[in-house]
Amino acid sequence: MSGREPVSPSTPGAGQTLSDRLGRGDLMAAACPSREVLKHLTSRWGVLVLIALLPGTQRFSQLRRAIGGVSERMLAQTLQWLEGDGMLERRAFNTVPPHVEYTLTPLGREAAEKVRDLADWIEVMLPQILAGRPGEDVDAA
C-alpha cells in the first residue's frame, strides 16, 4: 500500500491518518523513540544544517559560515546527531589540516526538503506571526 490510496468509510481504519494505520508509534507518548529523531531534525540548528546541505557537500567551516550564530560545539553536536540518525554522511580525509565533508543521504535530502518547506512557510508568514505578538513592530522584520 502506498499510503496515498483513498480510504473509503467501509475500509478498516477509515478516518485514521497514515501513521495511525501503519502503527509506526505514538509520537505523543513520552517514551516514543521517534521523539529523539524529531528533536534532532526540528532543532534550530538541525533545520538550518539540513537546509544548508541541500545544495551539496560542504566542509565544517563552510557550514559554520553559512549558519550564522552557531557555535563550533553546537554545530559538531548537531552534525553527530544527524549522522547518527542517518540523515548525513561524514567523510574524513587523512590530511593536515584535517578535512571533513558532510553530505545528505537520500533520507536526509527528503527530510531537508520537508523542513525547508516549513522554514519557507515561516518566512512568508513572519509578518502575520509577528503581528499577532503583543508589542512587536511588524516593520522591523
PyRosetta script that sets phi, psi and omega in degrees:
from pyrosetta import init, pose_from_sequence

init()
pose = pose_from_sequence("MSGREPVSPSTPGAGQTLSDRLGRGDLMAAACPSREVLKHLTSRWGVLVLIALLPGTQRFSQLRRAIGGVSERMLAQTLQWLEGDGMLERRAFNTVPPHVEYTLTPLGREAAEKVRDLADWIEVMLPQILAGRPGEDVDAA")
pose.set_psi(1, 131.8)
pose.set_omega(1, -176.2)
pose.set_phi(2, -79.7)
pose.set_psi(2, -17.1)
pose.set_omega(2, -176.1)
pose.set_phi(3, 88.5)
pose.set_psi(3, -9.5)
pose.set_omega(3, -179.9)
pose.set_phi(4, -107.0)
pose.set_psi(4, 1.4)
pose.set_omega(4, -179.1)
pose.set_phi(5, -73.5)
pose.set_psi(5, 141.7)
pose.set_omega(5, 179.5)
pose.set_phi(6, -64.7)
pose.set_psi(6, 145.8)
pose.set_omega(6, 178.6)
pose.set_phi(7, -110.7)
pose.set_psi(7, 119.0)
pose.set_omega(7, 178.6)
pose.set_phi(8, -84.8)
pose.set_psi(8, 159.4)
pose.set_omega(8, -179.4)
pose.set_phi(9, -57.8)
pose.set_psi(9, -25.0)
pose.set_omega(9, 179.8)
pose.set_phi(10, -85.3)
pose.set_psi(10, -9.3)
pose.set_omega(10, 179.5)
pose.set_phi(11, -72.4)
pose.set_psi(11, 134.3)
pose.set_omega(11, 175.3)
pose.set_phi(12, -57.7)
pose.set_psi(12, 133.6)
pose.set_omega(12, -179.5)
pose.set_phi(13, 88.4)
pose.set_psi(13, 7.8)
pose.set_omega(13, 179.8)
pose.set_phi(14, -57.5)
pose.set_psi(14, 139.4)
pose.set_omega(14, -179.8)
pose.set_phi(15, 87.0)
pose.set_psi(15, -4.7)
pose.set_omega(15, 178.7)
pose.set_phi(16, -95.0)
pose.set_psi(16, 154.6)
pose.set_omega(16, 175.0)
pose.set_phi(17, -74.3)
pose.set_psi(17, 166.6)
pose.set_omega(17, 177.8)
pose.set_phi(18, -58.7)
pose.set_psi(18, -43.5)
pose.set_omega(18, -179.1)
pose.set_phi(19, -65.5)
pose.set_psi(19, -32.3)
pose.set_omega(19, 174.7)
pose.set_phi(20, -62.9)
pose.set_psi(20, -46.3)
pose.set_omega(20, -176.7)
pose.set_phi(21, -68.7)
pose.set_psi(21, -33.4)
pose.set_omega(21, -179.2)
pose.set_phi(22, -81.8)
pose.set_psi(22, -14.6)
pose.set_omega(22, 179.5)
pose.set_phi(23, 61.7)
pose.set_psi(23, 42.3)
pose.set_omega(23, -175.2)
pose.set_phi(24, -76.5)
pose.set_psi(24, -7.1)
pose.set_omega(24, -177.8)
pose.set_phi(25, 136.7)
pose.set_psi(25, 178.9)
pose.set_omega(25, -179.0)
pose.set_phi(26, -124.0)
pose.set_psi(26, 91.8)
pose.set_omega(26, -177.5)
pose.set_phi(27, -57.6)
pose.set_psi(27, -25.2)
pose.set_omega(27, 179.6)
pose.set_phi(28, -78.6)
pose.set_psi(28, -16.0)
pose.set_omega(28, 179.7)
pose.set_phi(29, -79.2)
pose.set_psi(29, 136.8)
pose.set_omega(29, -176.8)
pose.set_phi(30, -57.5)
pose.set_psi(30, -32.8)
pose.set_omega(30, -175.4)
pose.set_phi(31, -93.5)
pose.set_psi(31, 7.5)
pose.set_omega(31, -177.9)
pose.set_phi(32, -67.2)
pose.set_psi(32, 125.8)
pose.set_omega(32, -179.3)
pose.set_phi(33, -65.4)
pose.set_psi(33, -19.2)
pose.set_omega(33, 177.9)
pose.set_phi(34, -64.8)
pose.set_psi(34, -24.7)
pose.set_omega(34, -177.2)
pose.set_phi(35, -62.6)
pose.set_psi(35, -36.6)
pose.set_omega(35, -179.9)
pose.set_phi(36, -64.7)
pose.set_psi(36, -43.2)
pose.set_omega(36, 177.7)
pose.set_phi(37, -65.0)
pose.set_psi(37, -43.2)
pose.set_omega(37, 177.9)
pose.set_phi(38, -57.9)
pose.set_psi(38, -42.2)
pose.set_omega(38, 178.9)
pose.set_phi(39, -60.8)
pose.set_psi(39, -43.3)
pose.set_omega(39, -178.4)
pose.set_phi(40, -68.5)
pose.set_psi(40, -44.2)
pose.set_omega(40, -176.1)
pose.set_phi(41, -72.1)
pose.set_psi(41, -32.5)
pose.set_omega(41, -173.8)
pose.set_phi(42, -106.0)
pose.set_psi(42, 7.2)
pose.set_omega(42, 173.9)
pose.set_phi(43, -66.5)
pose.set_psi(43, 159.0)
pose.set_omega(43, 179.8)
pose.set_phi(44, -52.4)
pose.set_psi(44, -49.7)
pose.set_omega(44, -175.6)
pose.set_phi(45, -76.3)
pose.set_psi(45, -33.4)
pose.set_omega(45, 178.1)
pose.set_phi(46, -60.4)
pose.set_psi(46, -46.7)
pose.set_omega(46, 178.4)
pose.set_phi(47, -59.6)
pose.set_psi(47, -47.4)
pose.set_omega(47, -176.1)
pose.set_phi(48, -68.5)
pose.set_psi(48, -36.7)
pose.set_omega(48, 176.8)
pose.set_phi(49, -64.1)
pose.set_psi(49, -46.7)
pose.set_omega(49, 179.9)
pose.set_phi(50, -59.1)
pose.set_psi(50, -45.1)
pose.set_omega(50, 179.9)
pose.set_phi(51, -65.5)
pose.set_psi(51, -40.9)
pose.set_omega(51, -179.2)
pose.set_phi(52, -64.5)
pose.set_psi(52, -27.9)
pose.set_omega(52, -179.2)
pose.set_phi(53, -88.0)
pose.set_psi(53, -7.0)
pose.set_omega(53, 180.0)
pose.set_phi(54, -56.8)
pose.set_psi(54, -41.5)
pose.set_omega(54, 179.9)
pose.set_phi(55, -67.4)
pose.set_psi(55, -20.8)
pose.set_omega(55, 179.3)
pose.set_phi(56, 148.3)
pose.set_psi(56, -174.0)
pose.set_omega(56, -177.5)
pose.set_phi(57, -58.0)
pose.set_psi(57, 139.5)
pose.set_omega(57, 177.9)
pose.set_phi(58, -142.6)
pose.set_psi(58, 153.3)
pose.set_omega(58, 174.1)
pose.set_phi(59, -84.4)
pose.set_psi(59, 163.2)
pose.set_omega(59, 178.8)
pose.set_phi(60, -53.8)
pose.set_psi(60, -48.1)
pose.set_omega(60, -177.2)
pose.set_phi(61, -63.8)
pose.set_psi(61, -34.6)
pose.set_omega(61, 177.3)
pose.set_phi(62, -66.1)
pose.set_psi(62, -42.9)
pose.set_omega(62, 178.5)
pose.set_phi(63, -63.4)
pose.set_psi(63, -42.5)
pose.set_omega(63, -179.0)
pose.set_phi(64, -61.1)
pose.set_psi(64, -41.4)
pose.set_omega(64, 178.5)
pose.set_phi(65, -69.9)
pose.set_psi(65, -36.5)
pose.set_omega(65, -176.5)
pose.set_phi(66, -71.5)
pose.set_psi(66, -29.1)
pose.set_omega(66, -174.9)
pose.set_phi(67, -107.8)
pose.set_psi(67, 91.3)
pose.set_omega(67, -178.0)
pose.set_phi(68, -58.6)
pose.set_psi(68, 134.3)
pose.set_omega(68, 173.9)
pose.set_phi(69, 91.0)
pose.set_psi(69, -9.8)
pose.set_omega(69, -179.3)
pose.set_phi(70, -82.3)
pose.set_psi(70, 134.4)
pose.set_omega(70, 176.9)
pose.set_phi(71, -81.0)
pose.set_psi(71, 160.9)
pose.set_omega(71, 177.1)
pose.set_phi(72, -57.5)
pose.set_psi(72, -43.0)
pose.set_omega(72, -177.8)
pose.set_phi(73, -62.0)
pose.set_psi(73, -47.2)
pose.set_omega(73, -179.0)
pose.set_phi(74, -67.5)
pose.set_psi(74, -37.5)
pose.set_omega(74, 177.9)
pose.set_phi(75, -64.9)
pose.set_psi(75, -45.6)
pose.set_omega(75, 179.2)
pose.set_phi(76, -60.6)
pose.set_psi(76, -44.1)
pose.set_omega(76, -179.8)
pose.set_phi(77, -64.5)
pose.set_psi(77, -44.2)
pose.set_omega(77, 179.7)
pose.set_phi(78, -62.8)
pose.set_psi(78, -42.9)
pose.set_omega(78, 178.1)
pose.set_phi(79, -62.4)
pose.set_psi(79, -40.0)
pose.set_omega(79, 177.6)
pose.set_phi(80, -63.2)
pose.set_psi(80, -44.5)
pose.set_omega(80, 178.7)
pose.set_phi(81, -60.3)
pose.set_psi(81, -48.2)
pose.set_omega(81, -177.2)
pose.set_phi(82, -66.7)
pose.set_psi(82, -35.4)
pose.set_omega(82, 175.3)
pose.set_phi(83, -65.9)
pose.set_psi(83, -43.7)
pose.set_omega(83, 179.1)
pose.set_phi(84, -62.1)
pose.set_psi(84, -30.7)
pose.set_omega(84, 178.8)
pose.set_phi(85, -86.3)
pose.set_psi(85, 1.1)
pose.set_omega(85, 178.1)
pose.set_phi(86, 80.0)
pose.set_psi(86, 17.8)
pose.set_omega(86, -177.9)
pose.set_phi(87, -86.3)
pose.set_psi(87, -25.5)
pose.set_omega(87, 180.0)
pose.set_phi(88, -145.0)
pose.set_psi(88, 160.8)
pose.set_omega(88, 175.8)
pose.set_phi(89, -110.4)
pose.set_psi(89, 139.7)
pose.set_omega(89, 177.1)
pose.set_phi(90, -109.2)
pose.set_psi(90, 128.3)
pose.set_omega(90, 179.3)
pose.set_phi(91, -123.7)
pose.set_psi(91, 115.5)
pose.set_omega(91, -179.1)
pose.set_phi(92, -101.3)
pose.set_psi(92, 136.7)
pose.set_omega(92, 178.2)
pose.set_phi(93, -107.3)
pose.set_psi(93, 139.6)
pose.set_omega(93, -178.9)
pose.set_phi(94, -83.2)
pose.set_psi(94, 76.0)
pose.set_omega(94, -178.4)
pose.set_phi(95, -132.9)
pose.set_psi(95, 166.2)
pose.set_omega(95, 173.4)
pose.set_phi(96, -120.9)
pose.set_psi(96, 121.8)
pose.set_omega(96, -4.7)
pose.set_phi(97, -69.7)
pose.set_psi(97, 165.8)
pose.set_omega(97, -178.9)
pose.set_phi(98, -57.2)
pose.set_psi(98, 143.0)
pose.set_omega(98, -179.1)
pose.set_phi(99, -128.2)
pose.set_psi(99, 117.3)
pose.set_omega(99, 179.9)
pose.set_phi(100, -127.9)
pose.set_psi(100, 135.2)
pose.set_omega(100, 178.5)
pose.set_phi(101, -120.4)
pose.set_psi(101, 149.3)
pose.set_omega(101, 179.1)
pose.set_phi(102, -123.7)
pose.set_psi(102, 136.3)
pose.set_omega(102, -179.1)
pose.set_phi(103, -137.2)
pose.set_psi(103, 140.8)
pose.set_omega(103, 175.1)
pose.set_phi(104, -68.6)
pose.set_psi(104, 140.5)
pose.set_omega(104, 169.4)
pose.set_phi(105, -81.2)
pose.set_psi(105, 170.2)
pose.set_omega(105, 175.3)
pose.set_phi(106, -56.5)
pose.set_psi(106, -39.5)
pose.set_omega(106, 177.1)
pose.set_phi(107, -64.0)
pose.set_psi(107, -43.1)
pose.set_omega(107, 178.8)
pose.set_phi(108, -64.8)
pose.set_psi(108, -37.6)
pose.set_omega(108, 177.8)
pose.set_phi(109, -63.1)
pose.set_psi(109, -43.2)
pose.set_omega(109, 178.6)
pose.set_phi(110, -62.3)
pose.set_psi(110, -45.0)
pose.set_omega(110, 178.5)
pose.set_phi(111, -63.4)
pose.set_psi(111, -42.4)
pose.set_omega(111, -178.9)
pose.set_phi(112, -61.7)
pose.set_psi(112, -39.8)
pose.set_omega(112, 179.0)
pose.set_phi(113, -64.6)
pose.set_psi(113, -36.9)
pose.set_omega(113, 179.7)
pose.set_phi(114, -70.6)
pose.set_psi(114, -44.0)
pose.set_omega(114, 179.7)
pose.set_phi(115, -71.8)
pose.set_psi(115, -28.7)
pose.set_omega(115, 174.6)
pose.set_phi(116, -63.6)
pose.set_psi(116, -40.0)
pose.set_omega(116, 176.9)
pose.set_phi(117, -60.1)
pose.set_psi(117, -42.0)
pose.set_omega(117, 177.8)
pose.set_phi(118, -64.5)
pose.set_psi(118, -45.3)
pose.set_omega(118, 179.3)
pose.set_phi(119, -62.2)
pose.set_psi(119, -40.4)
pose.set_omega(119, 177.2)
pose.set_phi(120, -62.1)
pose.set_psi(120, -42.9)
pose.set_omega(120, 179.1)
pose.set_phi(121, -61.3)
pose.set_psi(121, -43.5)
pose.set_omega(121, 179.2)
pose.set_phi(122, -60.0)
pose.set_psi(122, -45.1)
pose.set_omega(122, 179.9)
pose.set_phi(123, -60.7)
pose.set_psi(123, -43.5)
pose.set_omega(123, -179.5)
pose.set_phi(124, -66.8)
pose.set_psi(124, -40.2)
pose.set_omega(124, -174.7)
pose.set_phi(125, -89.9)
pose.set_psi(125, -1.9)
pose.set_omega(125, -174.5)
pose.set_phi(126, -53.6)
pose.set_psi(126, -45.5)
pose.set_omega(126, 178.2)
pose.set_phi(127, -57.8)
pose.set_psi(127, -41.0)
pose.set_omega(127, 179.3)
pose.set_phi(128, -68.2)
pose.set_psi(128, -39.6)
pose.set_omega(128, 178.3)
pose.set_phi(129, -63.0)
pose.set_psi(129, -48.1)
pose.set_omega(129, -179.4)
pose.set_phi(130, -65.2)
pose.set_psi(130, -34.7)
pose.set_omega(130, 179.5)
pose.set_phi(131, -63.1)
pose.set_psi(131, -26.6)
pose.set_omega(131, 179.8)
pose.set_phi(132, -81.1)
pose.set_psi(132, -10.0)
pose.set_omega(132, 179.6)
pose.set_phi(133, -88.8)
pose.set_psi(133, 134.3)
pose.set_omega(133, 178.5)
pose.set_phi(134, -66.4)
pose.set_psi(134, 132.6)
pose.set_omega(134, 175.4)
pose.set_phi(135, 77.2)
pose.set_psi(135, 8.9)
pose.set_omega(135, 179.1)
pose.set_phi(136, -86.9)
pose.set_psi(136, 141.7)
pose.set_omega(136, 175.4)
pose.set_phi(137, -94.7)
pose.set_psi(137, 105.9)
pose.set_omega(137, -176.8)
pose.set_phi(138, -61.5)
pose.set_psi(138, -33.8)
pose.set_omega(138, -178.2)
pose.set_phi(139, -68.7)
pose.set_psi(139, -19.1)
pose.set_omega(139, -179.2)
pose.set_phi(140, -73.1)
pose.set_psi(140, -17.7)
pose.set_omega(140, -177.7)
pose.set_phi(141, -79.0)
pose.dump_pdb("model.pdb")
